[in-house]
Amino acid sequence: MTTILEKPATAKPAPVIDKSGRVGRPADDPVRAETFLPSPCVQNHAANIMPLRNGDLGCVWFGGTQEGMADISIYFSRLEKGGDQWSAAEKLSDDPSRSEQNPILFPAPDGRLWLFWTAQKSGNQDTAFVRYRISQDDGRSWGPITVLFGTSASLQVRPPSDEILTALVSSSPTHFRPGEPWQ
């Protein structure tokens, strides 16, 4: 026996979600601006948004088919100051053997924009490396991917204080010379 369920007469149609990255204002709250960032991924998680030096907003997140899978990568999108359209997602990492997660943007005192994230095998946090990239131009281009900590490490999604990140960046063996200011 087949039962056919009819839609109740009072049911509203599902809202259409605009995933174009265009910023909109809901009719019931004209003060609030909202958007769905454009992403090529099925799953997206742990977004971190940061005002950039030039007044733009930068947003990083991780995305792929499923958290913990090796196709999880870090993405970046930008909303230019005064603009109403987020840029297309730019993939900033792509390690086919690790799940790359939990990105954090950090504007360093010297004007460089740092991006930190973890990269672990099959989502196992005890295999995590902390990696980074540096942008000299507010995220318009990025330097090479570098390992900050190559042993098991953890990076939380919520941004730590500027003092903690400044200490972390300044202790990087790549950019620290004893007795000299960090660069």
Rosetta blueprint (number, residue, H / E / L):
1 M L
2 T L
3 T L
4 I L
5 L L
6 E L
7 K L
8 P L
9 A L
10 T L
11 A L
12 K L
13 P L
14 A L
15 P L
16 V L
17 I L
18 D L
19 K L
20 S L
21 G L
22 R E
23 V L
24 G E
25 R L
26 P L
27 A L
28 D L
29 D L
30 P L
31 V L
32 R L
33 A L
34 E E
35 T L
36 F L
37 L L
38 P L
39 S L
40 P L
41 C L
42 V L
43 Q E
44 N E
45 H E
46 A E
47 A E
48 N E
49 I E
50 M E
51 P E
52 L L
53 R L
54 N L
55 G L
56 D L
57 L E
58 G E
59 C E
60 V E
61 W E
62 F E
63 G E
64 G E
65 T L
66 Q L
67 E L
68 G L
69 M L
70 A L
71 D L
72 I L
73 S E
74 I E
75 Y E
76 F E
77 S E
78 R E
79 L E
80 E L
81 K L
82 G L
83 G L
84 D L
85 Q E
86 W E
87 S L
88 A L
89 A L
90 E E
91 K E
92 L L
93 S L
94 D L
95 D L
96 P L
97 S L
98 R L
99 S E
100 E E
101 Q E
102 N E
103 P E
104 I E
105 L E
106 F E
107 P E
108 A L
109 P L
110 D L
111 G L
112 R L
113 L E
114 W E
115 L E
116 F E
117 W E
118 T E
119 A E
120 Q E
121 K H
122 S H
123 G H
124 N L
125 Q H
126 D H
127 T H
128 A L
129 F E
130 V E
131 R E
132 Y E
133 R E
134 I E
135 S E
136 Q L
137 D L
138 D L
139 G L
140 R L
141 S L
142 W L
143 G L
144 P L
145 I L
146 T E
147 V E
148 L E
149 F E
150 G L
151 T L
152 S L
153 A L
154 S L
155 L L
156 Q L
157 V L
158 R L
159 P L
160 P L
161 S L
162 D H
163 E H
164 I H
165 L H
166 T H
167 A H
168 L H
169 V H
170 S H
171 S L
172 S L
173 P L
174 T L
175 H L
176 F L
177 R L
178 P L
179 G L
180 E L
181 P L
182 W L
183 Q L
